Amino acid sequence: MSIRSFRRLIMVLGLGVSAGALSLHGEVVIENAACRLVISDAAEATSLVVKATGEECLATDVAIPFASILQNRPYDNELKLIYPAKSWRVPANRVTQEGDLLKLRFRDEFFVLKVRVRLTDDYIAFTPEGTDYEVPDFGDKRPTEIDGIEFLRLPIRSRTRYGKCANVAWDEKAALAVMALDPATEVSGDVPEGTRNWRRFAAGADARIGLWEHGAALFACRSAEFLDHVDALERDYDMPRGVKMRRDPLHRASYWFMSDISPANMQEHIAWMKKGGFRLGVISYTAFARTCGHFDWRSSYPNGMDDLKRVTGEMRKAGITPGIHIHYCKVSTNDLYVTNGRPDPRLATASEVTLARAVGPGDTEFFVEGNPDVLRMERGRRLILFGNELVSYEGVSSTRPYRLTGVVRGLHGSRAVAHAAHEYGRQPDVDDWPYFIRIDPRTDIQDEIADRLAAIIDGAGFEFIYFDGAEDVPPPFWHYVPMAQQRVWSKLKRKPRAAEGALKSHWGWHMLSRGNAFDSFIPERTRNAAETYIIPCARDGADDFSAVNFGWVRPYYPGERLWHPATSFLVKNAPVSVTRGTTAEDLDYLCQAAEQWKCPLSVKGVLGVFRQHAEADALMSVLKKWEDEKWITR
């Protein structure tokens, strides 16, 4: 053997320059240009060093298994006689390596979990590919169920900052992160109870979503280089370009929000935007579409897409980038998905009920099986679908015989018909507005809606998207929140330069460069609301290399009567009060706080308010001062 070859062998054995190279002690060493990870032969991570600084990043006095298997109950024929019927995690207790494949074995189970390792200079990717089953030579054994897995479990030393969405612990020296490769991987960075100096980082998969081929990436690097490394991950896996969006000037732009803009009044909106110094104007789809789902055009847009292009074109001529506000995971109750005489079966279900007796077309009392207390009682949400007939009810009896009372038949274009005993009924998942019904994102209705939205967004040239109603998906929310957004994103020919949403998620970090816009607070509560909600959220956003929107600010004119949307939907004759009106000082406070955290602010462009507000010009002057300063200092 040549001296050169001998030296190379020593480097491989001693330093682990290739994935999973075994040290002389049976350790698995996984190494890239930025970091070096060591896993003991007992399947515990024992070291993670950032090469540039030589810093050890694990809590070396803590031992946690690198992987585990979740079972909702013991499934093995013998183990179910030993352990109780509850969820339990089976820890890995041995690891071996074959090329770029890790093989993990588990205490009390006979699975061998196979995890593929991919090395790049920017990150190390781990992807579970499946299991083998090593059948013992005793007992009547067969492979058992797996309800979930965790892998890449690491005891990361705590740092001064932790980004909850990006799942990154960092300070001025180093950044440590475990990030999902797609929306089907769940990641976490929790602090175990009773500890303070370390976080348990992990990636996992759920059998309800899919266990295999859904991986995660490990980052351990200088903090100053972290976003560069994440940008490489996004490019390699064709993800939404979250880093690129955060570096786009539009990321910091405040905006004027419009729910009534049309070809008839667009010049007035543009004039107000220029008074306020806005470089971004966001149009709600409700301005041009009278329904959500099929997005039928309003009468104020008689030429449909041509009119919308005209509006966005005029905005661009004025130097204003057009953006759009959308609902994408639910449909309105006036949309064809609900009103075509056969409510779409792909609408999401909130609860279920079964008829105990047959009913005729004119019956207004339904006897049902089981206690109907599970049914919703909020006004506007009391709908049930029996076959193709949609009905509502006024009350329920929670004592036998259980029944629905005050039933109104044949709603939203459906037809009242007879129903047999034991016919199944399901309650559509009406959201809490309650003007919308949530859809089942696991079905192709999500793609149908995404196709229509993509045609509108691409056709009109929108460069910013607000994903509203992000919470309106089924559990598990960590998966379906970003998955529903990604179904729209994937359809777009031209990706947005910046985006916001109503609910944040881990994988959604790549799509939402800015967290969320807070709903309006009345002037008398502006400062208190900002200190209670917005500023803490901005602080968290900074830990995530993100921002939060200090709006939506809805200015009020002095003496304006206030209505409270959350209350008015639930309570008849909701209380009404009168406000002192929004002042220039209110806006100056919000703008200053937003600029302190390098965040945008948005204003609801309600033309009627600005026409009546005696200090409208002063309000816009404050907004323009802060927005101009932002762009001058870039």
N, C-alpha and C positions, 0 to 999 in steps of 0.2 A: 504494500500500500504506500502511495506517495505521501510525503509530509503534508502536502496541500489537502489530500483526501482525508488524512487522519485529523487534521485541524478542523475540517468541515464536519466530521463525525462527532468530534468533541463539542462543537457548537450546537449541533442538533440535540445531542443528549443533555448537555448542560444548560442551554438557554432556551430550548424549545422553539426554534425558529419556524417550525411548521405546525399546522393545526394538530393539537393532540399529541405532540411528540412526548414520549414517555421518558421521565427522568430516571435516574438510577434507583429511586425509591418507589417507583410505580406511579408517580404523580402524572397527571395529564397537564401539559403546558400548552396553552393556546395564546398565540402572540401575533400582533401586527406591528405596524410602524409606530403606533401611538401608545400601546399598552401591552401588558403581559398578565394573563390570567392563569392561575394554578388551581387545579382541582385534585384533591387527594384521592387515593384509590378507594376511600370510603365514601366517595361521592359528595364531598363537602368542599366548597370554594375556600381556599386558605390564603390566597393572595391575589391582589389586583393592583398593579403598579403602573402609574403614569410615567412613561419612559423619560419625557422631557424634564421632569423634576425629580424622579426617583421616589416619589411619595407613595407610600402604601395607603390604599383607599378602602380596605376592608377593616371591619372590627375583628381583629385576629383572635380575640378572646371569645368569639361567638361561633358556634358550630350549628349550621343549618344545612339540611340536605339540598343538593343542587337541583333536584327534581322531586316531584311527588305525584301520586295518582289519587284522584278523588273518586270515591264510590258513595252513592247516596245511602247505601246499606252494604253490609258484607254480602258478597255474592258467592264466594267460594263455599263449597258444600260443607267443609269442616269449620271454616271461620265464622259462618253465620250462626253456628252453634255456640261459639265462644263470645262473640261481640254483640252488643245490642243493636237494634234496628235504628240507626241514625247515621248521618254522614260521618265519614272518617277519611283521613288522608294517610296514604301508605307512603312512607318516605323511601327514597332511593338510598341504598347503602353500599353500592359498589359501582364503579365505572371503569370501562375499558375503552380502547380506541383502535379503530381500524381505518387508516387513511384519514379522510375527513369526516368519518362517522363515529359519533359517540354512542356507546351502548351502556344503558343504565339499568341496573337490576334493583329489586325492591324487597324490603323486609316483608315477610308473610305473604307475598304474592309471587307469581311465576312469570310475570311479564318481563320482557326486555324492551325498553323504550329506545327507539333509534332516533337520534338527533343529528341532522346534517349541519356541519360547520362550514361557513364561507368566510374567508379572510379577504379583507381589503385594507388599504392603508388608512381608511377613515373610520371603519367600524368592523365589528365581528358579528355576523348573522348566524342565528341558531334556528333551525327549522325542524320540528318533529315530523318524521315521515311514517310512523306506524310502530307496531310492536311485533315481536316474536313471542312465542309462549313455550317455555321450557317445561314440559310435562314431567312431573316426578314419577318415580317407579312405584308409587303406592297410592292408594285411594282411587276413587272414580273422578278423575279430573277432566275439565274442559275449560277453554278460555272463558273468562267471565267478563261482565260489562265494565266499561270505564265511562264515568260520567263527566270527568274533567281531568285535566293535567295541569301541572305547573312545572316550568323549567326555567333555567337561568335565574335561580334563586340565589341572591347574594346579600350578605350583611354589609351594606354600604355605610361607612362612617358619615355621621351627620355633618352637614355644612350650613353655612349661614343662610343660604337661600335654597328653596325647593319649589320648582314649577310643577303645580299639580296636574296640568294638562300634558305638558311635554314629558312629564315624569323624569325630571332632571334635578339632581342635587349639585349645587355649584357655589363657588365663592370666587375671590379674585385670582386664585391659583389654578383650580381644576374644575372640570365638569364631568359628572358621572350620570349616565342615563341608560335606561332600557326602554326602547321605543318599538311599537308594533310595526310589522311590515305590511299589514292590511287591517281592515276593520274587524276581522274575525279573531284577532288576538287581543286578549285583555292584559293590560299591564298594571302594576301597582307599585307603590313605594311607601307603604305604611310604616308607622312607628309602633312596634309591638308594645303592648301594655306593660308598664313597669320599666321601660327603657327610655333613655334620653339621648344616647350617644351614637345610635345607628338606626338606619332604615332597612327594612326588608324589601329589596327590589325583587320583582318576579314578573315573568310572563306566563300566560295561561291560555288554555283553550277549553271550550265548553262543548259537550257532545250535541247539544241542541243546535249549535251553530256549525260545528265541524272541528274535529280534533287534529287533523293532519294537514300538512302543507301550509300551515299558518304560523309564521315565525316572528322573531323579534331580533333587534339589533342592540348590541352593547357598545356604548361609547365611554371612553375614559381618556381624557385629553386636557390640554390647556383650555381654560374657559374662553379665551380670545379666539380659539379655533373651532369651538363647538358648532356654531351655525354653519361654518364651511363644511364640516363633516356631515351634518344633517342634510345640507344641500346635495352632497354627493349621494347619500342614501335615496333622497327623493328622485334624483335623476336615474339612478341605477334601477329602481323598482317602479319607475313611471308613476310616481305619486303626484298629487297636487303639489305645486311648488311653494310651500309655505315660507321658506327662507327668502325666495325671490320676491314674494309679495311684501314681506316685512322690510325689504330693502328698496321697494318702489316708493317714490315720493307720494303716491296716492295713499299709501298706508297711513299717513298722518293727516290727510285732508278731512276737514269737517264738511258737513253737507246740509243742504236744504231738502227737507222731506216733503213730498207732494202726493196727496191722495186725490186731488181733483184737477190736475193739470190736463189740458186738452188743447187742440189747435186754436180754440177760441180765446183762451186766456194765457197761452204759453208766454207771450211777450211780457205780460205783467209779472209772471213768476220769474222770468229771466231778469227783469229789472230789479226785483227784490234781491235775487241772488247776487247780482253785481253790487248792489248797495251793501250787502253783508260780506263781500269779499269771498264768496264761496266758489271754489274750483270744482266742486262735485255736487251734482244734484241727483237725488234718488227719487224715482217715480214708483209709487206703489202700483202693483198690478190692478188694484181696485179702481184706479183712475181710468183705465181703459177697458177692463173686463168686468162684466156684471155677474159672472159666476166664477167659482174656483173649481178646477177639474178640467172642463172643456174650454174655459176662458173665452166665452162668447163676448163679442165686442159690444161696448156700450153705444148708445145712440150718439154720444158726443164724438165718437170715432166712426163716422159713416163709411169711411173708406178703409177701415180696418188697419192692416199693417202699414199701408201707405201713409196714413195719418200719424201713426206712432213714429215712423221713420222721419216724418216731417218735424215732429216735436223734438226728437233727439238730435236731428240735424241742426235745428236752430240753436239748441243748447251748445253744441260743439262750435258753431260759428261764433258764439259769445265767449268761447274759451272755457266752457263748463263741461266736464266729463259726465256723461249720463250713467247712472246706476239704476238698479231695479230692486224692489222689495217683493218677495214672493212667499206664498204658501205652496207647499209642494208635497206634503204628506197627508193631506186631508181634502175633502170636497165640501162645497157649500150645499146647503139643503135645497137651493133652487137650481142646482146643476143637474144635467141629464143623467148623471150616475145615480141620482135619487128620484128624479121626477118623470122618468120615461115609462112609468107603469109597472116596472119591475126593478126595484132597488137592487143595485149591483151586489152580487154575493161576495165580492171581494172587499166590501166595507168591513172594518175591524169590528170585533165583537167584544162588548164589555161584560156581559153576563148572559145566562141561558135560563130558559123556563120551558116547562112542558104542560100542555093542556090536560087537565084531569077529566074534563067532559067536552063533548062536541059543542060547537057554537054555530049559530046561524048567521046569515049576513047582517041581520039587524040587532044582534045581541050586544049589549053594552056592559055586561058583566062576564068575566072569564074566570072559571074555576081552574086552578093550576096545582101541579104537584110541587111539594116542597115549600119551604118558607120563602115568600117573595121579598123578604127584607133585604136581600142582596141587590134588588133592583134599585136604580137611581130614582131619587125623588125631587131633584132640583128642577125648577121650572125650565122647560125647553129640552130637557134630557130624558123625558119619560116616553121613549119610543121603543116599540118591539116589532120585529118583523116575523110574521107567520107566513110561510110560503112566499108569495109575492105581495102580500098585503102588509102595509105599514100602519100600525095603530099607535095611539097614545092612551094613557090612563091617568086618572086624577088621584087615585089612592090605591092602597093595598091592604088586605087583611092579613095580619100576621098570626092569627089563630085559626085553627081548623074550622070549617074547610077554607083553605087558602084561596084567595080570589083577587082579581084586579077589578076595580070599580071605576065607573065613569069613563068607559072605553070609547074613544072616538075612532071611527072606522075609515079606512080608505084614504089615508093621508098622502100628500105629495104626489098625487096623480095615480096612486094605486087603487085597486078596486076591492070593495068589501065582498067577501065570499064566505061560504061555509068552511069550517075547519073541523077535522075529525078529532076524537079523543086521542090523547098521547102524541098529538102533533107537536113537533119541536119548534120553539120560538127562540130567537136570539135578539138581544138588545144591542142595536148599533152603538158604537162608541162615540157618542156625541161629546164634543169637547166642551170646555167650561165657559165658552162665550155666551150662548150655545148655538152658533150659527153654522157650525161645521161638523162633519162626521169624519172621524179618522179612518184611514184606509189601512189595509193589511200590506205592509211593505214587502212581505215575502212573496207576493203575487205580482203578476205583470201589470196590474193597474198602476203600480209605481212607475214602471217604464213608460206607460202610455202618457201619464202626466208629465214625466221628465222629457219625453219627446216634444210635447207641445211647448213646454217652457223653453227648451233649447232652441226651438224654431223662433220664438219671440226674442230671446236674448241675443242670439246670433243675428237675426234679421234686423233688429233695431240698433245693434252695436253697443249694447250695455257692457261696461267695463268694470262694474262693481255689482256685487250681489249681497242682499241681506236675506239670509235663510230664516224666515220667521216661522213660528210654530214648531221649532225643532224638538220640543218635548212631546209632540203628538205622535208617538210611536209606541209599539209594545215593548215590554221588557224581553231580554236584558237591554237596558238603555245604553250601556257603554258600546254596544254593537249597533243597534238600530238607529241611534241618533246620527252617527257619521255615515252609516250605510245608506240611509235615505238621501242624505245630501250628496253622497258620492254617485248615486244613480243619476242625479241631475248633472253633476260636474262632468261625468264621463261622456255625456252626450254633446257637450259644448265643443264647437270647432275652435273657438277662441276662448281661452281661459281668462277669468277675471284678473285684474291687477290687484285687487284687494277684496276682502269679504268680511261680513259679520254674520252672527247668528244668535238666535234666542236662547240656545243652550249649548254649552261647551262640552267637548269630549276629548279623549286622548287622540284618537286618529284624526278627529276633526281639526286638530292643531294645524295640520297641513293645508286645510281649506279655509279656515277662519283666521286671518291675520290679526283681526280685532275681535275681542270677545263678544260683546253684546251691547245693545242700547237699552238703557233703563227706560221704562215707561214714564210718562210725565208726572211731575210732582207740582202741586199748586205752589204759587209764589211764597206763601207763608211757611211752607215746609221745605223750601229749596235747600237751604244750608244744612238743616238737620238731616234731610234725606241723603245729601251728598256725603256728609260725615259718617252716616250710619251704613250706607250701602256702596256708593260709587267709589269713594276714595279707597276703602279697604279692597274693593275689587280691582282698582287700578294698581294697588300695591302687589296683589297676587299676579296680575297680568304682567307686571314688570319681571317678576320671578320666572314667568313663562316666556320671556322675550316677546311679549305680546302687548296689546293695548286694550283699553275699554272705552266705549263711547259714553261721554258725559251727558248725552241727550237720552231719549228724545225730549228736547225742551219744547213745551207747548206754551208759548207766551199767552198771557191773558190781559185783556184791557181792564182798567179800573171799573169796578161795579159789575163785572161779568158774572152771570149766574153759573155756578158749577154743577155739573152732573157727574156722578161717580159710576163709571161703567161696570165695575165688578159688583157693586151693590145693586144697580138697576136691573141687571139680568136676573137676580135672585129674589129681589124684594120689590113688590109693587109699591108705587108711590115713594121711591127712594128719596132720602133727604137731599135738599138743594141748599147751597149756601152761596154767599157773594164774596168775591176776592178783592183785595186791594189793587190787584194788577201786577204784572211783571215790570220790574224797574231795570234801568241800565245797570244799577249796582248788583242786582241779582245775576245778570248775565256776565258782568265783569268778574264776579267771584267765581262762577263756574268756568269761565275761560281761563282764568289764572290758575285754578286748580288743575284743569285739564292740561295746560301747558307744562305745569310742574312735573306731571307724570308722562309727558310727551304723548298725550292722548288727543283724539278728535272730540268734537262736540257736534251734535246735530240739532236742528231746529225744525219743528213742524211748520211748514209754510201754509198756514191757514189764512187765505187772503182776507176773509172777512174780519179777522182779528187785527191784522196790520192796517187795514183801511180805517178801522175805528179807534186804534190806539193812538192817543195824542202824542206819545213819545216814541212812535215807531221809528222815526229817523235816528233818534238817540240810541235805540236798541241796536239798529243795524250798524251804526257807527262803532259801537263797542265790538261787535262781532268782526267787523272789517279790520279794526285795529289789531286784534289778536291774530286773525287769520293771515293778514299781510305780514306781520312780524314773523310768523312761522315760516313763510316761504322765503322771506328776505334772509333769514338766518340759516337757511339750509346750506 
